[in-house]
Amino acid sequence: MATKSQRDYEKEVRSWGFSHVFTWSDSPQAHYSPHSHRGLTTHLILKGQLTITYPKDKDSQKTTYGVGDRIDVDAGKIHEVWIGNEGCTYVIGE
């Protein structure tokens, strides 16, 4: 069975209704302090893992995602992200 190319994954994310799509890689143990985006965003993990939390949510917990997982973050939703020890490559849709 053939594996998908980066372009195939980007095409898949576009098919979900996102017009601005790109692939991004983070260094191991990168950290994004609490922030939000103006619009809905999605992240499809191709390599590595990331951990995300929503610090303003009641009973907020950290959740870790890995290869093949899709994480959607609603517009205006405050979130914080930690990248795993191997770094992380993912397709972002905005």
N, C-alpha and C positions, 0 to 999 in steps of 0.2 A: 504494500500500500504506500503510495507516494505521500510525502509530508507536504504540508502547505508552505508556501513561501511567505515572506513578509508582506509582499503585495497582495497575496490571497487573504491574509488576515486583515489587512487594511480594507480590502473590498468587503469583507464580511462585516466589519464595523460600520462601513458606509451603508450597508444594507439594513442596518438597525435604525437608520434615519439621521445619522450624524453627517454633516456636510464638511466639517473641518476634522480631518483624520490624519494622524501621524504616529510614527513609532518613536519611543523615547527610552533611553537607558539611564539608569541611576547607578552610581558607585555603591559598593558595599557600605552598609550602615549609614546611608544618607538619611536625613531627617527633614521633614517639612513641618514646621510649626503650625499651629492652628490657623486655618485660612478657609476661604470659600471662593466659589466661582460664580459668575453672573448667570450662567446657564447650566443645564444638566450636562454632566460629563460621564463618560464610561471608560473603563480601563480593562483591557483583555491581556492577561499575563501570558507572555511567551516564554520567559525564562526567569528563574529565581522566585522570590516571594516578597510580599509587602504586608505590613500590619497597619490597620487603620482603626481609628476610634473617632467618635463624635462627642467631643468633650462637653458640649452643652446639653446633651441628652441625659435624662434622668437614668441612673443605673448604667452609665456608659461603660462599655467593655471594649477591650482590644480584640480584633479578629484578624487572623492571619490567612492570607490567600496565596495560592501557588499556581503553577502552570495550568492553563486552561480555564482558570476562573475569570468571571466577569464581575466587576464592581461598578455599580452605578452610584453617583453622588448627585443628589438633587441640587438644583440651583439655590444658592444662598446658604447651603448646609455647611456649618463649620465642621471641619475634619482635620485630623492630624495623622501623619503617615511616617512610618519607619520602614526602611528598606533592609532586607535580610543580609546575611553575611556574604552571599554570592552576588549581590547586586540584583537588579531587576530590569528586565526589558518588557515593555508593554505597549500595546497600541491604544492610543487615546482618541476618543471621539468627543467632539464638542459641537 
